[in-house]
Amino acid sequence: MTNKLIALVTGASSGIGEATAIKLAAAGYSVYGTSRRGAQAGQHPFPMLALDVTNDSSVEAAVAELLRLEGHIDVLVNNAGFGVAPAAAEESSIEQAKAIFDTNFLGIVRMTRAIVPHMRRQGKGRIINIGSILGVVPMPYSALYSASKHAVEGYSEALDHELRTYGIRVSVIEPAYTKTQFEANNIEPDAKLDEYQQVRTHVTKVVNQAMSNADKPSVVAEVVLKAVQALHPKLRYTAGKTAGQLQFLRRFAPAAVLDKGLRKNLQLDT
């Protein structure tokens, strides 16, 4: 077994995952990234393992391979996920809703179940789940994505209490809009309704405007490193100015103020 600190970052072919893997490697960690295509996902300054977080066998095989190579895992960053283009909640089928949760939430559950036994035996470890500020402040026309990230919040908080006894800590990172390929990879709702066409187009325009001022993935990666290295890590870390502002409003502003602000931002009542 090596003395190196080993980190595994899911969904590391681009965006937040890639930036996080690079940041951890620069801080001295031996980093392995994952993507469904593995080594075929292009050139990266860290090795890539093939991993599909929606497939139990794939998860088990990737974790077994990393343990064969390094003997232990010190840090798990659960980053793999996807979103749905702005749409009303009823514009996604049950199948699409299941697909969102299968990746964004159950993917984290699968990775955790595969890695925690090893961390527990070694008596230490860090699990970092990439959530979203929308898991704290849900945005209209993003209901299923917000719900999947709410699930990450609840799971992580309970899990941290359970694992703290064994020397393992869990943290959730809550970014707002981030300039990645994430938005470009959003899937379209599969049950569109004419009743929502106008507002869907409008909300998409608002989101695109917000994306033009979005944070770089490195902003999120910095916060991940902070959480990983903290002697006494917090459960939740916001990433970026917008996420911090929304978290502040959620905690301290009257509910009516936040409600009105969200509706005004999206111009839902015009």
C-alpha positions in Angstrom: 0.0 0.0 0.0 1.3 3.4 -0.9 1.6 6.4 1.4 0.2 8.7 -1.3 -3.3 10.3 -0.8 -5.5 8.8 -3.4 -8.5 10.8 -4.8 -11.2 9.6 -7.2 -13.3 12.2 -9.1 -16.3 11.0 -11.1 -17.4 12.8 -14.2 -13.9 14.2 -14.7 -13.7 14.5 -18.5 -14.6 18.2 -18.4 -16.0 21.0 -16.4 -16.1 20.9 -12.6 -14.8 17.3 -12.4 -11.8 18.0 -14.6 -11.0 21.3 -12.8 -11.3 19.5 -9.4 -9.0 16.6 -10.5 -6.4 19.1 -11.7 -6.6 21.2 -8.5 -6.3 18.1 -6.3 -3.3 16.8 -8.3 -1.6 20.2 -8.0 -2.1 19.9 -4.2 -0.2 16.6 -4.1 -3.0 14.1 -4.4 -2.7 11.1 -6.8 -5.9 11.6 -8.7 -8.0 9.3 -10.9 -10.8 10.6 -12.9 -13.7 8.7 -14.4 -16.1 9.0 -17.3 -18.2 6.5 -19.2 -15.6 6.5 -22.0 -12.6 6.0 -19.7 -9.3 6.6 -21.4 -11.1 7.4 -24.6 -12.4 10.6 -23.1 -9.4 12.6 -24.5 -6.1 13.6 -23.0 -6.0 14.5 -19.3 -3.1 15.2 -16.9 -4.4 12.3 -14.7 -5.4 8.7 -15.5 -9.1 8.1 -16.4 -11.1 5.0 -15.4 -14.2 3.8 -17.3 -17.2 4.2 -15.0 -20.9 4.6 -15.4 -22.5 5.7 -12.1 -25.9 4.3 -13.1 -24.5 0.7 -13.4 -23.7 -1.3 -10.3 -21.2 -3.6 -12.0 -19.4 -0.7 -13.6 -19.1 1.0 -10.2 -17.8 -2.1 -8.5 -15.3 -2.8 -11.3 -13.9 0.7 -11.3 -13.5 0.8 -7.5 -11.9 -2.7 -7.6 -9.4 -1.5 -10.3 -8.4 1.6 -8.3 -7.9 -0.5 -5.2 -5.8 -3.0 -7.2 -3.7 -0.1 -8.5 -3.3 1.9 -5.2 -4.6 -0.2 -2.3 -6.7 2.5 -0.8 -8.9 5.5 -1.5 -8.7 8.7 0.7 -11.0 11.1 -1.2 -14.1 10.5 -3.2 -15.6 13.4 -5.2 -19.0 12.6 -6.5 -19.4 15.0 -9.4 -21.1 13.0 -12.2 -24.5 14.4 -13.1 -26.7 16.0 -15.7 -29.6 18.5 -15.9 -32.7 19.1 -18.0 -33.2 22.2 -20.1 -35.6 24.6 -18.5 -39.1 23.1 -18.5 -42.2 22.7 -16.4 -42.2 19.7 -14.0 -45.0 18.0 -15.8 -43.0 18.2 -19.1 -40.8 15.2 -18.1 -42.0 11.7 -18.2 -41.6 9.3 -15.2 -38.9 7.6 -17.1 -37.0 10.9 -17.5 -37.5 11.7 -13.8 -36.0 8.3 -12.9 -33.0 8.8 -15.2 -32.2 12.2 -13.5 -32.4 10.6 -10.1 -30.5 7.5 -11.2 -27.5 9.6 -12.1 -27.6 12.7 -9.9 -28.6 10.9 -6.7 -28.4 7.1 -6.9 -25.0 7.5 -8.6 -23.7 9.0 -5.4 -25.4 6.2 -3.4 -23.7 3.6 -5.5 -20.3 5.2 -5.3 -20.7 5.6 -1.5 -21.7 2.0 -0.9 -18.7 0.8 -3.0 -16.1 3.0 -1.3 -17.2 3.5 2.3 -16.4 -0.1 3.5 -12.7 0.6 2.5 -12.6 4.0 4.1 -14.2 2.6 7.3 -11.5 -0.2 7.5 -8.7 2.4 7.2 -10.4 4.7 9.7 -10.4 7.8 7.6 -11.7 9.4 4.4 -13.4 12.3 2.8 -16.5 12.2 0.6 -17.3 15.4 -1.3 -20.7 15.5 -3.1 -21.2 18.1 -5.8 -24.7 19.4 -5.1 -26.1 22.7 -6.3 -27.5 25.9 -4.7 -30.7 24.7 -6.4 -30.7 21.9 -3.9 -31.2 24.6 -1.3 -33.2 27.2 -3.2 -35.3 25.4 -5.8 -35.8 27.2 -9.1 -39.0 27.1 -11.1 -38.8 25.2 -14.3 -35.9 23.2 -12.9 -38.0 21.1 -10.5 -36.7 17.6 -11.1 -33.0 18.7 -11.1 -33.6 20.7 -7.9 -35.3 17.7 -6.4 -32.4 15.4 -7.2 -30.0 17.9 -5.6 -32.3 18.2 -2.5 -31.9 14.4 -2.2 -28.1 14.8 -2.3 -28.4 17.4 0.6 -30.5 15.2 2.8 -28.5 12.0 2.1 -25.1 13.8 2.7 -26.2 15.3 6.0 -27.4 12.0 7.4 -24.4 10.2 6.0 -22.0 12.6 7.6 -23.5 11.9 11.1 -23.2 8.1 10.5 -19.6 8.1 9.2 -18.1 10.7 11.5 -17.7 8.0 14.2 -15.4 6.1 11.8 -13.2 9.0 10.9 -14.9 9.8 7.6 -16.4 13.2 6.8 -19.0 14.1 4.1 -19.4 17.6 2.6 -21.7 19.1 0.0 -20.5 21.8 -2.4 -23.2 24.1 -3.7 -22.3 26.0 -6.8 -24.6 28.3 -8.8 -24.2 28.8 -12.5 -20.9 27.5 -13.7 -19.3 27.8 -17.2 -19.0 24.2 -18.3 -20.4 21.9 -21.0 -23.1 21.0 -18.4 -25.7 23.3 -19.9 -24.9 22.2 -23.5 -25.4 18.6 -22.3 -28.7 19.2 -20.7 -31.4 16.8 -22.0 -34.6 18.2 -23.5 -37.8 17.5 -21.6 -39.5 14.5 -23.3 -43.2 15.5 -22.8 -43.3 19.1 -23.8 -46.7 20.9 -23.6 -47.8 23.9 -25.7 -49.2 25.6 -22.6 -45.6 26.1 -21.3 -43.9 27.0 -24.6 -43.8 30.8 -24.0 -42.6 30.7 -20.4 -40.1 27.9 -21.3 -38.6 30.1 -24.0 -38.5 33.0 -21.6 -36.8 31.1 -18.7 -34.3 29.7 -21.1 -33.3 33.2 -22.1 -33.0 34.3 -18.5 -30.8 31.3 -17.7 -28.6 31.9 -20.8 -28.1 35.5 -19.6 -27.1 34.3 -16.2 -24.6 31.8 -17.7 -22.8 34.6 -19.5 -21.7 35.8 -16.0 -21.2 32.4 -14.5 -18.3 31.3 -12.4 -15.4 29.3 -13.9 -15.1 25.6 -12.9 -11.9 26.5 -11.0 -14.0 28.5 -8.5 -15.8 25.3 -7.5 -12.6 23.2 -7.6 -11.0 25.6 -5.1 -13.9 25.0 -2.7 -13.6 21.3 -3.1 -9.9 21.4 -2.1 -10.8 23.6 0.9 -13.3 21.0 2.1 -10.9 18.1 1.5 -8.1 19.7 3.4 -10.1 21.2 6.3 -9.2 19.9 9.7 -12.8 20.3 10.8 -14.8 20.3 7.5 -18.2 21.9 7.2 -21.2 19.9 5.9 -22.0 22.6 3.3 -19.9 25.0 1.3 -21.3 27.4 -1.3 -19.1 28.1 -4.3 -19.2 31.5 -5.9 -20.8 34.8 -5.1 -24.3 34.1 -6.4 -24.6 30.8 -4.5 -23.4 32.6 -1.3 -26.0 35.3 -1.7 -28.8 32.8 -2.3 -27.8 30.7 0.7 -27.8 33.9 2.8 -31.3 34.8 1.7 -32.5 31.2 2.3 -31.2 31.3 5.9 -31.9 34.9 7.0 -34.5 36.5 4.7 -38.3 36.1 5.3 -39.6 33.4 3.0 -41.8 36.0 1.1 -38.7 38.0 0.2 -37.0 35.0 -1.4 -40.2 33.9 -3.1 -40.8 37.4 -4.6 -37.2 37.6 -5.7 -37.3 34.3 -7.6 -40.5 35.2 -9.4 -39.1 38.7 -10.2 -35.8 37.3 -11.5 -37.6 34.9 -13.9 -40.4 37.5 -14.6 -43.0 34.9 -13.9 -45.8 37.4 -13.2 -45.4 39.6 -16.2 
